[in-house]
Amino acid sequence: MTFTHVFFDKKVYGDETVKMASNTLYILNDQKIPFEKASQFGQRFFFHRNYVDRTPAFITSHFGKEFSQAAFQLTKGDSWYGPIASKYGQHLVRVAKSDKSRLPNLEEVAGQVLEHLQRIKQRDQKQQSLDQMIDKYQVENNTQFPAGESAFNDQQTAQINQQKEQQANAQ
């Protein structure tokens, strides 16, 4: 689906959001405002103004499920539709292209499928090479401390414990 929309933020307009959108819908249809002039109305949306060849899942991720379902019921034409509610506010929508969802033929997506398969093979080959390199090595810890010493000596340990006690007492 390809469409543009005019957005009205409910955080800005509050209870007047639907009224503002409805008044603007009248203007858009009365003046036959085209797709490319939509940016002259409403507010900037959080994501995009125009959505080109987008899937229901993509539209849902930007607007919410209810908006997406309503938008995909609209038909291409010269009319603006709405207001349609989203999780952000109200929208007026003009559809430029509305294709029914379908599974593409293999010929249509063969290049994309091949590229994806090649990326999977490259990733697997890199992982296999990395695993082989890792198998060649063994990590050993040969750190030795002189007798009676450790990474922290007794004096450092006592200081740490004293600081913890002071913090606990301060609370």
N, C-alpha and C positions, 0 to 999 in steps of 0.2 A: 504494500500500500504506500502511496505517496500523497502527502497532505501538508498543508500549512495550518497554523493555528494562531489565534489571538488569545492571549492569556490575561486573566484577572486574578490577582493574588488575594486570597481570602484573608491573609494577615493584614493587608492594606485596606481593603474595602469592608471587611467584616460582614455584617448583615446586609450590606448594600451590594455585595458581589454579584449576585444573580441579576439584580436590577441593572447594574452597570453593563453586564454582559448582554442582557436582553436589549437594552437601548442601542448598544453598539452593533448588535446583530441586525437590527432594523436598518441602521445606516449602511452597513456593509452590503446588504442585499439591495437596498433602495438605490444606492449609488453604483452598484455593480462593481465593487472593488475587486480587482484581480488578485490572483495568487501572490504575485511579486510585490504588491503594495501592503501586504499584511503587517509588515513591520512598523507601519505608521500608526498602528492602533494597539491598545493594550499595553502590557508591560513585558519586559524581557523575562523569558522563561528560564528556569534553572538549567535546562539542557539545550535543546535546539528549537528553532522556530519552524524549520522545514524538516520533514522526515521523508526520505526518498527510498523507495523499495524496502520498507521495513516489515518485519514479521510481527505477528501478534505477541510473541514472547518479548521482543525488543520494546514494543510500545508499552506492554505491561510493566516492564522494568523501569520505564520513565514516568508513566502516568498512573499506574495501578490497573487492576483487573477490570473494574467496572468501566473505566474510560475506554480501555482497549476493546472490550466487547461492544460498547456502543459505537465506537469509531469504525469498526469493521462491518457494521451494519449499514453504514452510509454509502451512497453511490456517487460516482464521479459526476461532476456537473459544474454549472456556473453559480450554484447557490452555496451560501454559508449555512452551516448547521450549528445548533446549540441553543442555549448553553449546555455543555457537557461537563459534569463534575469530575475532578480528579482529586487526588489526595492533597493537592496544592491550592486548588481554587476552581475557577470556571474557565472553560475554553470554548471558543468559536472555531469551527473546523471547516476547511474547504478542501475537498478531495480532488486531486489531479489524476490519480490512477488507482484503481482498485481491482486487483486480480485475486481471484479465488485461490486459496492455498492449494498447492499441489506438489507432488513429488516430481522433481525434474527428471528428465531422461538422462541416462548415463552420458550420452554425447554432450549434453549441456554442461555437465560438471566433471567430465573426465580429467581435465587439466588440474582442477582443484583436488580431486581424489588422488591423482598421481603425485602431486606436490606433498600432500599430507602423508602418503605412504612413504615417500622418500625421507621426510623429516623423521618419521617413526623409525625407519631403518638406521638413519644416521645417529639418532639418540641411542638406540640399542647397541650400535657398534661402539660408540663412545663409552657407554657404560661397561660393555664387555672388556674393552681395552683398559679402562680404569680398574676394573676388578682384577684383571691379570697383573697389572702393575702392583696393586696392593698385596696380592698373594705372594709376591717376591720378597716382601719385607716383613720383618718381625720387630716389634717395638720392645725394647728392654729398658728397664730403669736401673742403671748402675750407680746411682747416686749413693755415696757412702759418707757417713758422718763419723767423725772421730768418737771414740768411746766416751759415753756420758753426755754427748751432745745430740740435739735433734734440730729440726728446722727452726723451732722456737726453743730458746733455752729457758730454764726455770724462772729467771728474772723477768723475761718478756711475758711469759704466761701469767705470772703474778701481777704484772702491771695491767694486763688485759682484764683479768678477773676483778682487780680493784676498780677499774673504770666502769665495768658493768655494774658493780655494787653501788657506786656513786650515782650512776644514772637511775638505777632502781629506787634508791632512797630519795632522789630529787623528785620523783613522780609521786 
